[in-house]
């Protein structure tokens, strides 16, 4: 049997060792120790300010907590399974350092509001780090896009050739996705940054505490207005997991495109040695491991979101031990998103080389300029649907003859419709097809340059 815990004087015997291990969270919630110490320092200062403990006792508690922080950072404080969780581990060490005054730290506080505070401090910090990584990811996208405004790439719908695009325009779509991710995380942070400290176990406390003071010390925007809600709310964690899942969706979509682009069938990019691996038996291969892993890890993050939703759906108020299960998935999601953002940023910066000649060849060998033939006729008074049907027939006969639209003679064009003139060849050249699409948000080079300026301003701000 293990030694009795802080809470166990109500019990006649200690936990069975297997149950103690099953019950413990110290193996993973040690991740929260710095945040637990920060929250405890604020709580100790508030207790002293409100006269619940003496100023001298408050100073002792703060000094002891900062000593624990230093010990942890130096690798001298590594609590084991007997500590049960990070909160008891800190309290036990604090009593060793400052004596019985350490037992006063938990006055007017429960582990329920304590862990809620720790988790919010942790997540607020991690969101800021992820947002910084998103900015770096966006900056690399812009670096590539700025060099490739007039580089063309086939655009697809249904994974069929549709219309040619500026490569910069294609990449900027991912910039915009990342921008929404950045903004979404900012919005989530507003609901992360609410203090539950002082809510107690579920009903508040009889002590004359000042919750606004601890919130101010911890830089929370506001406090929970309802103590039951304060200790049981995990909406903020679910919202973060939703936002993180969307980050992974966007990284996974880009990963899928890179995987396709790197294949022999597409051949749009070459993988650099620094970001690719080989086969154990096929010496000719370069494998796109980075985007494949990102694509795979996306499901892992989705799973953590689903798990927390299932945990929360049937919980009565207020705190339940089920909520211990929120942390491992949350921590793993943070680590996974950060690792994937870092890897994809490196891959874009130094792991890919676009094959511009292959891209130019690709946009010149298909019928993705067919819409422009219809637009050509429509601009000359032919009803669009009539023009559309005419061009469909042209494409059909051209395929049968083994020709592209650019291969038709002017006489053949005029036989199709008298509105055709010599300028049809310029109108259907890939560069012109892209250049003329200058509607707001379009792929026209002029619009893309405007979009790049606006995007760069967002990143720089």
SULNOR-V43534 format. One line per field, one symbol per residue. psi: psi as a letter, one per 30 degrees, with the letter a starting at -180 (. if undefined). A space follows every 10 residues. Layout:
BEGIN
psi = ???
END
This chain:
BEGIN
psi = kllklefgff lfllkkeeee eefkgffegf fgeeeeeeee eeeeeeeeeg gelleeeeee eeeeeeeeee eefggfjika fffdleeeee eeeeeeefaf ffffegkgkl fefeeeeeee eeeeeeeeee eeeeeeeeee eeeeeffheg klkkkkkggk kdkllkeeee efeeeeeeee eeeeeeeefe fehkkfkffa efgalfkilj eeeeeeeghk ealkfkeeee ffkgeeeeee eeeeeeeeee eeeeeeeeee efleeegflk klffgllllf fjffkkkiee feeeeefeee eeeeeeeeee effgklkckl feffffeeee eeeeeeeeee eeeeeeeeeg fkjkieeeee eeffgagfge efeeeeeefg fkkeeeeeee eeeeeeeeee fhlleffkle eeefeekffk affeeeegke eeeeefiglk gafkeeeeee eeeeeeeeef .
END
